[in-house]
Every structure is written in C-alpha cells, then in structure tokens.
Amino acid sequence: MDLDPQDRLTAGRREFGEFGGVNASVEISTTFTVLDADTLSAIFTGDVGPEKGGCYVYGRAFNPTVRHLGRLLASMEGCEAAYPCSSGMAAISSALLAICNSGDHIVASNTCYGGTHALLKSFLPKKSAITCTFVDITDLAAVRVALDQHPGRTKVLYTESVSNPTLRVADLQALADLAHGAGAQLLVDNTFTPLIITPRRFGADVVIHSLTKFVSGASDIIAGVVCGTAAFVNSLMVRRRCISVLLLAGARPTMDPRVASELALRLPHLALRVQEHGRRAAAFAARLEALGAPVTYPGLPSHPQAALLAAQSNPGYGCGGLLGLDLGTPARANAFMERLQNRHGFGFMAVSLGYFDTLMSLSAASTSSELSDGDMAASGIGRGYVRISVGITGSLEERWRQLEEAYSFVAQLNPAAAVPYRAVKVRRRPCGGVEHLMSWPSLGSFGGTEEDASAAVAGAEAGGDDGDSALAAAAALPKVPSTSSIAAAAVGAEDGSAAPGRPPTGPGAPEPSVEAPPAASAGVMYGRSDSSRAPTEAKNGSDGGAATGGVRHGSVTPQLPALQEAPPPLSQLALEAGGARRLQDKAPQEAYCRGGPTCCPSLQGAVPASPGGERPTKIRRTASSEVHYVLQGAKA
C-alpha cells in the first residue's frame, strides 16, 4: 500500500498472449470445458474456480480476459481483487446489493452523481425496501447522527472521493472510522480521482469506478469496476446454495472481454493523461479566479477542502481534471457553453468526463436533473453551474485565450441574457420546397466580431424585450419581410447576381458596406445594406473558407455543388407566405425527401415571424449547397 499506484500497476503480474504476444490474449468464449467430469460439480459448489485450480465455467461468472483487467485495477487501487462490470452504475448497484438486504439502510452523500442519487432515493426503496438518508458528507457530526439513527440496519456509508458535480472532498479516514464504528462499510466512488486518491489507504472497504471516464479516456467504452477484498469480490459470484442473487438472476452485468482487453491497454498511459488533465484544469482555475470568476476547483487554495485533498492525494498526479463555474443563471451558462463550442471549438456541450477533449454540461439540467429542487439546493448545485471536464488537446495557452474570451463576454450579460437571434437550419428539397431541419437559441454561437459581441451585450443589457434590440445592435439588419429577404438572398446564393434593391456582387462589384461575421464553415453570410431598407446585401466566400473556419470577404461567386436528383436551384423557389410553391411538376422523391408528405413546409413556416410578420434575417450557406442557416430575432 505504500507504493505509488502507478508502481503497483507496473509491479503487478504480467499477462502474455497465448503464443508469446506482448499483450494478453482475448478470450471470447462464453463457456469452458473441463477434462474431468467431477470438476464441473466442484466448480458449482465453489470448491474450485479461477483462483483455485484455474477453472472457468461460464463467461457471466468470470472470463480470463476480464479477470486480467480486474487484477490490474485491483493493483492500482491497492485492493485484493476487482470485478469489472458493464457500466459504472452496474458496479454501484452490484456492490450495494451484495451488502444490503431488504430492510437495510444506507447513509449517502447528498452531493453525488444524479444516477446514483436516483438509485438510492427512488429505486432501491421501492424495489428492495432498502432505504437511504442523504447527508452533507463534509459535516462529520451530521454523518455520525445519520449513522446512529438506524442501529443494526445501516450497512453502508456511501460517498464520492470528490463529489459530482460540486467537487467537495470527502475526509475518507474520518468517514471510515465513523462507518466502522457503526458496523457499516465505507463504499467510495473514485471516478473523479483515479491514481490521485487511493481510498483503500484511508480505510475504504469497497472502491468503485466508472471506467467510462478517465480510465477509458476516449468516450468510446461504457464500463465500471468494483474493487475490494477477495472475499467480497468472490461473493459477487459464488453459486453455493443460491446465495448469489446477482448471478442467478442474471442481473450482474458482465463486461465483454474485448472491452476488457482495450481498457487494459489504456492503463499504462493513464498516469500521463491524469497529470495533463490536472495541469490544465489547475491553470484554468487559477486564471479564472484571478478574473474574479466564481470557479470551484479543489486544488485552489481558496477551496474549503484544499488542504484535505493535498493530504489524501498521491504526489505527482495533480488535483483532478474537473472544475466548476457558476454563472448564476441557465441563460448565461448556456451562452457560455455555446460560445466556447460554436465560436471557438474549445470543447463540446456533452455529459460525461475524462475525455481527451473538453466536455461541458449544465449540471442542473443534465447529470443532476434527477434531483428535486430541494435536493439540488441541499447539494449546493446552482442552476447556472457549469461542470467542465478539461481536455488535453490543443495548446494550453490557445485554450486559455478561448476560455477567457467566452467568460469575459458572458460576464457582461445581465442574468436574463435575452437570446438575440434564433438559428434555423433548413434544407432545399428536390421537389422545390424547404425542409426545417432543426433550430436552437443562440447567443453568439455563429461567431462574430468584437463589435458584434459588444453590441449584443449592449442589447441584452437593455433587457426586457424579445431579443430584437440585441439583434439590431449586433447586426443592424433592416426590418424586411422574412420571405422576400430570404428569396432575395437565395438568388444571390445561386448566381451571385443582384436581387431587386440590392447592389451587384459579381466580379468587379464594389465592396458591400456590411461586415459579415466569420462563420463556422464555408459559405455566404447575408447582412444589411448601409442605408436602405432594401433586402439583403451579400458577402460571398469560396468553399475554401472551410480550411480557416471563416468567410473570405470579397465578391467571389460561390460554386454550388450539384445535388443528388438534380433539385431545382434556390432561385426557382417561389417563397410565399402561404407556402413553398413547387415549380417542377414531379412528386417528391421519397428516397431523398425522407420527410414524407410533410417534407416541403414553407420557409415562412419554418422560421417563426414576429407578431407584426417581419423579422430581421440573415442566411449563411454552408459548404453543402443543400443546407442553409436562417438567423432571425426570436424570444429566448
């Protein structure tokens, strides 16, 4: 136990391939033969098995490849044995059901993963009559009281070493002492801090991981593990006298041996990844704090349990790759994440963690959404709290510039943060209509100049309207009927010629006055004219703009690639308030128009208009001629 966890991994038993391969073989068999018929009965009575005689019987009980991964993970956690499962929740539920029976009680941290919270609060009480008391795990007096409330019945004290998503640090030694004094076992979910913390050193009885996260590192595998004593791990599988409910009911979730092999090959470089995740998270947290941001990171001196984490950590692995940022309201949090993803490519709005790219999520609306309002308040999870799993791609300084810009932008918004426009994605149909693909509220998601950002802030700060003032300030677009402006823009997108009321944009045409904000991919961004209330003026870009992520300013006529089934050009579309009129006498080709009878709604219907029937409009054509973005002022 005194060894570093990486040293324990290295010092562990090495498995070689069947024919001398440097990697362990993958055993995919579901059933195993024996040479002596009596061996089968001995396996089923528990007299022989993988540890006693090297005998296997069925893949659901144990598999050699899965067992190899289990030995590696047990070494990493300083435990005698480990059982890999098909998911983190499978590991948690298996461990709890192995310890608790109907009528037993659990004391658990009130700040934990939402799925765990739902299991403890709703599922187990209803299905198994196993009840749970939630408590602030950092309040040791409250933990002691909760453990004493059900003497003889409380079998488990459950906590996360660092809580999800609030990043509170559990005092594992003190919790182990309290649990053991009450006759309970301490179960610790160590998903957030692999290698960083070794819970077994401080008295934890069972250690659980979601291997999906840092151990996998690629968000391509769902898996979990239960680590503990050999007796406990074997109890998950023993068949004798039908006492292994999980095995006989088929509920114990088995890991695929191919998954086990992949995970085993990722363990040797886990330390390098954990260190880099932590290095970047610590740098971002310190710099955000210097900006006055309400950041939570257990490695910051300002964190209430920073000293405790330092005392419990193995040296050299950092303080973890997650940080939290409370932006006050969901609107500001969403604006922050959208700007980071859609403008900067900083990371992705997605749940999970430990991925090589940054993942961001609004905890109250995602992984902690199972909690009630009261539970969420007790857990300290704010409605605008963004959990950030810091990735390891890109240079640290470039990522910091992106993060700093997004935070500085959002910090200026008022809490209501009216969304200045709605992005509507539409696709031209070969039958002559337009299909609405999807739409979402956006606050600067399509990028823009600093002037755009400042104007949007000014409009949002004006507050109270439906987003028109922010859009007008950001783009100063004329109020024109949606259908006419879109039709005029479509003409320009098709041939680069001038629409009625719009200056020409072909070769030799004067530079339009509008400054089109850089788009996320190649295409055309339509903006305003300098003085008239005419339709729109075009900024054209070549398809080569995709390489730089922007639209090249100038008067370059875009080359529209040919579409499957040779659909009519956009300039042929007669866009009317009542619908999109087909100009070709043919039925929709169902192989292409997957929307069926409703595949050709009008663009007017796809883009909601204001009560007055008019909206400012912008269109951006992507590198594909069939997909367009129509941006209009809209309510948040």
ZITAPE-V88063 format. One record per pair of residues at least 6 apart in sequence whose C-alpha atoms are under 7 Angstrom apart, sorted by sequence separation. I is the first residue (numbers start at 1). J is the second residue. D is the distance in whole Angstrom. If there is no record, write none. Layout:
BEGIN
i->(I	I)
j->(J	J)
d->(D	D)
END
This chain:
BEGIN
i->(16	17	42	43	49	50	56	74	85	124	125	137	162	163	179	213	238	246	289	297	300	327	340	341	353	428	429	492	498	545	574	575	590	593	609	621	622	16	17	18	48	49	74	124	135	147	162	179	212	237	288	296	298	299	340	341	427	428	492	497	498	529	545	574	621	15	16	17	74	135	161	162	199	236	298	341	351	426	427	491	497	528	529	573	620	621	15	16	73	161	212	235	350	351	426	427	496	497	516	527	528	619	620	71	176	212	236	237	285	347	348	349	350	351	426	427	459	460	496	526	527	541	542	619	620	70	71	121	188	211	212	347	348	349	350	425	426	459	488	516	526	527	541	572	619	70	120	211	212	285	337	346	347	348	349	425	458	526	541	618	619	70	133	210	211	425	514	525	526	540	617	618	70	210	211	286	424	425	456	459	514	525	539	540	542	617	618	209	210	424	455	456	514	524	525	539	540	541	617	188	209	351	423	424	513	514	524	539	540	542	616	187	190	208	209	282	364	423	456	513	523	524	540	541	615	616	66	186	187	188	189	190	191	208	364	422	423	455	456	523	540	615	186	187	188	189	190	191	207	208	364	422	423	455	522	523	185	186	187	188	189	206	207	299	421	422	522	523	206	207	298	421	453	522	580	157	206	362	363	419	452	522	579	580	205	337	362	363	419	420	452	516	522	579	580	32	108	110	362	363	419	521	522	32	105	106	107	108	109	110	361	362	512	521	31	32	102	103	104	105	106	107	108	109	110	297	360	361	31	102	103	104	105	106	107	108	109	157	161	172	176	296	297	360	361	522	577	30	31	102	109	155	156	157	158	159	160	161	176	296	360	521	522	523	30	101	155	156	157	158	159	160	161	173	295	296	359	360	520	521	522	154	155	156	157	158	159	160	162	172	173	295	358	359	519	520	156	294	295	358	359	519	138	294	358	502	518	519	137	358	501	502	518	144	148	357	501	502	147	354	356	357	502	353	355	356	357	27	356	27	285	26	107	279	107	278	281	278	281	275	278	281	418	274	275	277	278	417	511	277	413	412	418	414	421	509	216	413	414	420	488	489	105	106	112	413	418	419	420	507	104	105	106	107	108	109	418	506	507	104	105	106	107	108	109	216	420	421	477	478	485	505	506	104	106	107	108	112	113	333	420	477	485	506	111	112	215	476	111	330	333	346	329	330	100	215	328	329	478	480	326	328	346	327	326	327	344	326	12	325	326	324	325	496	324	325	340	495	9	12	324	340	323	324	561	323	560	9	322	323	340	8	9	322	339	8	321	322	449	321	448	6	336	447	448	5	336	447	5	447	446	336	446	335	494	494	1	494	332	491	490	491	543	490	332	331	332	329	331	328	487	527	483	526	483	525	526	483	525	526	525	524	525	523	524	523	523	522	523	521	522	343	521	342	343	342	343	339	339	338	335	281	280	277	277	197	277	92	197	276	280	284	91	196	197	196	77	79	88	196	483	78	88	195	196	482	77	87	88	193	192	167	95	167	481	482	485	91	481	482	90	91	480	481	87	88	91	430	479	480	482	86	87	88	169	219	430	431	432	479	480	86	87	88	217	218	430	479	85	86	98	217	218	429	430	478	85	213	217	477	84	85	169	213	214	84	213	214	432	83	84	213	82	83	82	83	82	81	82	81	433	79	80	81	433	79	80	81	433	79	80	83	432	82	431	432	81	432	74	431	431	431	431	94	166	430	471	90	429	435	435	468	434	435	467	86	433	434	467	85	86	433	434	466	467	85	86	433	434	466	85	436	84	429	61	424	66	5	66	69	46	65	45	46	60	66	44	45	65	69	441	44	65	165	428	427	428	1	427	426	427	425	426	425	426	425	424	425	423	424	423	424	423	422	423	421	422	421	422	421	422	420	421	420	166	419	419	418	165	28	27	26	26	26	118	114	113	114	113	114	114	114	111	110)
j->(22	23	48	49	55	56	62	80	91	130	131	143	168	169	185	219	244	252	295	303	306	333	346	347	359	434	435	498	504	551	580	581	596	599	615	627	628	23	24	25	55	56	81	131	142	154	169	186	219	244	295	303	305	306	347	348	434	435	499	504	505	536	552	581	628	23	24	25	82	143	169	170	207	244	306	349	359	434	435	499	505	536	537	581	628	629	24	25	82	170	221	244	359	360	435	436	505	506	525	536	537	628	629	81	186	222	246	247	295	357	358	359	360	361	436	437	469	470	506	536	537	551	552	629	630	81	82	132	199	222	223	358	359	360	361	436	437	470	499	527	537	538	552	583	630	82	132	223	224	297	349	358	359	360	361	437	470	538	553	630	631	83	146	223	224	438	527	538	539	553	630	631	84	224	225	300	438	439	470	473	528	539	553	554	556	631	632	224	225	439	470	471	529	539	540	554	555	556	632	204	225	367	439	440	529	530	540	555	556	558	632	204	207	225	226	299	381	440	473	530	540	541	557	558	632	633	84	204	205	206	207	208	209	226	382	440	441	473	474	541	558	633	205	206	207	208	209	210	226	227	383	441	442	474	541	542	205	206	207	208	209	226	227	319	441	442	542	543	227	228	319	442	474	543	601	179	228	384	385	441	474	544	601	602	228	360	385	386	442	443	475	539	545	602	603	56	132	134	386	387	443	545	546	57	130	131	132	133	134	135	386	387	537	546	57	58	128	129	130	131	132	133	134	135	136	323	386	387	58	129	130	131	132	133	134	135	136	184	188	199	203	323	324	387	388	549	604	58	59	130	137	183	184	185	186	187	188	189	204	324	388	549	550	551	59	130	184	185	186	187	188	189	190	202	324	325	388	389	549	550	551	184	185	186	187	188	189	190	192	202	203	325	388	389	549	550	187	325	326	389	390	550	170	326	390	534	550	551	170	391	534	535	551	178	182	391	535	536	182	389	391	392	537	389	391	392	393	64	393	65	323	65	146	318	147	318	321	319	322	317	320	323	460	317	318	320	321	460	554	321	457	457	463	460	467	555	263	460	461	467	535	536	153	154	160	461	466	467	468	555	153	154	155	156	157	158	467	555	556	154	155	156	157	158	159	266	470	471	527	528	535	555	556	155	157	158	159	163	164	384	471	528	536	557	163	164	267	528	164	383	386	399	383	384	155	270	383	384	533	535	382	384	402	384	384	385	402	385	72	385	386	385	386	557	386	387	402	557	72	75	387	403	387	388	625	388	625	75	388	389	406	75	76	389	406	76	389	390	517	390	517	76	406	517	518	76	407	518	77	519	519	410	520	410	569	570	78	571	410	570	570	571	623	571	415	416	417	415	417	415	575	618	575	618	576	618	619	577	619	620	620	620	621	620	621	621	622	622	623	622	623	445	623	445	446	446	447	444	445	445	443	390	390	390	391	312	392	208	313	392	396	400	208	313	314	314	198	200	209	317	604	200	210	317	318	604	200	210	211	320	320	297	226	298	613	614	617	224	614	615	224	225	614	615	222	223	226	565	614	615	617	222	223	224	305	355	566	567	568	615	616	223	224	225	354	355	567	616	223	224	236	355	356	567	568	616	224	352	356	616	224	225	309	353	354	225	354	355	573	225	226	355	225	226	226	227	227	227	228	228	580	227	228	229	581	228	229	230	582	229	230	233	582	233	582	583	233	584	227	584	586	587	588	252	324	588	633	253	593	599	600	633	600	601	633	253	600	601	634	253	254	601	602	634	635	254	255	602	603	635	255	606	255	600	237	607	255	195	257	260	238	257	239	240	254	260	239	240	260	264	636	240	261	363	626	626	627	201	627	627	628	627	628	628	629	629	629	630	629	630	630	631	631	631	632	631	632	632	633	633	634	633	634	634	381	635	636	636	387	257	257	257	258	261	370	367	367	368	368	369	370	371	379	379)
d->(5	5	6	6	5	6	7	6	6	5	5	7	5	7	6	7	6	5	6	7	6	6	5	5	6	5	7	6	4	6	6	7	6	6	6	7	6	5	4	6	7	6	5	7	7	7	5	6	6	6	7	7	7	6	7	6	6	6	7	6	6	6	6	6	5	7	4	4	5	6	6	6	7	6	5	7	7	6	5	6	6	5	6	7	6	6	5	7	7	5	6	7	6	7	5	7	6	6	6	6	6	7	5	6	6	5	7	6	6	6	6	6	6	6	4	7	5	5	6	6	6	5	7	5	7	7	6	6	7	7	5	4	5	5	6	6	5	4	5	6	6	6	5	7	5	5	6	5	7	6	7	7	6	6	6	5	7	5	6	6	6	5	7	6	5	5	6	6	6	7	7	5	6	4	7	7	6	6	5	6	6	6	6	6	6	6	7	5	7	4	7	7	6	6	7	7	6	6	5	7	5	7	6	7	6	7	5	7	5	6	6	6	7	6	7	7	7	6	6	6	7	6	6	6	6	6	7	5	6	6	6	6	5	5	7	6	7	5	5	6	7	6	5	5	5	5	6	6	6	6	6	5	7	5	7	7	6	7	6	6	6	7	5	5	7	6	7	6	6	6	7	6	7	5	7	6	5	7	6	6	5	7	7	5	6	7	6	6	6	6	7	6	5	4	7	6	7	5	5	6	5	7	5	5	6	6	6	6	6	5	6	6	7	5	6	6	5	5	5	5	5	5	5	5	6	5	7	6	4	5	5	7	6	6	6	6	6	7	6	7	5	6	7	6	7	7	6	6	6	6	5	7	5	6	6	6	5	6	6	5	5	5	6	6	5	7	4	5	5	5	5	4	5	5	6	6	6	6	5	6	6	6	6	6	6	6	6	6	6	6	6	5	7	5	7	6	7	6	7	5	7	5	6	6	5	7	5	6	6	4	5	7	5	6	7	4	7	7	6	6	5	6	6	5	6	5	6	6	6	6	7	6	7	7	7	5	5	6	6	5	5	7	6	6	6	7	4	6	7	5	6	7	7	7	7	7	6	6	6	4	7	6	5	5	7	6	7	6	6	6	5	4	6	6	6	6	6	6	7	6	6	5	5	5	5	7	5	6	7	6	5	6	7	7	6	6	6	6	5	5	5	5	6	6	6	5	7	7	6	6	6	6	6	5	6	6	7	4	5	7	7	5	7	5	5	6	6	4	7	6	6	7	5	5	6	7	7	7	6	7	5	7	6	6	6	5	5	6	6	7	6	6	5	5	6	6	6	6	6	6	4	7	6	7	6	5	7	6	7	6	6	6	6	7	7	6	6	6	6	7	5	5	6	6	6	7	6	6	6	7	6	6	6	5	6	7	5	7	6	7	4	5	7	6	5	4	5	5	6	6	5	6	7	5	6	6	5	6	5	6	5	6	7	6	6	6	6	7	5	6	7	7	7	5	6	5	6	7	6	5	6	6	4	7	7	7	7	6	7	6	7	7	7	7	7	6	7	6	5	6	7	6	6	6	5	6	6	7	6	6	6	6	4	4	6	6	7	7	6	6	6	4	4	7	5	5	4	5	6	6	7	5	6	7	6	6	5	7	6	6	6	5	6	5	4	4	5	7	6	6	6	7	7	5	5	6	4	6	6	6	5	6	6	6	7	5	5	5	6	6	5	6	5	6	6	6	6	7	6	7	7	7	5	6	7	7	6	6	7	6	5	5	5	6	6	5	5	6	6	6	5	7	6	6	6	5	5	7	6	5	5	5	6	7	6	7	7	6	5	6	7	6	7	6	6	5	6	5	6	6	6	7	6	7	5	5	7	7	5	6	6	7	5	6	6	5	6	6	6	5	6	6	5	6	7	6	5	5	6	4	5	6	5	7	7	7	5	6	6	6	7	6	6	6	6	5	7	4	7	7	6	7	5	6)
END
